[in-house]
Amino acid sequence: MKLKLLASCALVVGLVMVCVPVFAHHGSRVSYDLDKPVTMKGTVTSLLWQNPHVFLSYNVKDDAGTVTDWGAELAETPHQMTVRGWTKNTLKSGDEVTLTVFPSKAGTPRGLLSKLVLNDKMIYEINMRTAE
């Protein structure tokens, strides 16, 4: 009887250990409001070429001249961005861009990048309806 109980417990622990990573990567709808895209102009401050997702930092100046540091997570890994033709040097500090992001539900100046325009050319666009 003790052996069956021990084997059952070991099986449950093993299954939990295998399943936990599946829950670690959650859908974008948890953190970002995919129903309210926001478009803004900004100046690139950095592009972090890292896993699990590339991250873009940029400054946005409002009508009063106040600058806010924003960040946008791209939905893709560095490898996926390389397949799109990007490199870690595609965007440089000082580049003027127009971005559309799905804003953070927490109200912070963060978002999930939906569209990016550089020099009047769209260089990134993703449809989050199909990417989730």
VENKA-V210671 format. One record per run of one state. SS is the DSSP state (alpha for helix, beta for strand, coil for the rest). FROM is the first residue (numbers start at 1). TO is the last residue. If there is no record, write none. Layout:
SS:FROM:TO
SS:FROM:TO
This chain:
coil:1:1
alpha:2:24
coil:25:27
alpha:28:30
coil:31:31
beta:32:48
coil:49:54
beta:55:61
coil:62:66
beta:67:73
coil:74:77
alpha:78:83
coil:84:95
beta:96:104
coil:105:109
beta:110:118
coil:119:120
beta:121:125
coil:126:127
alpha:128:131
coil:132:132
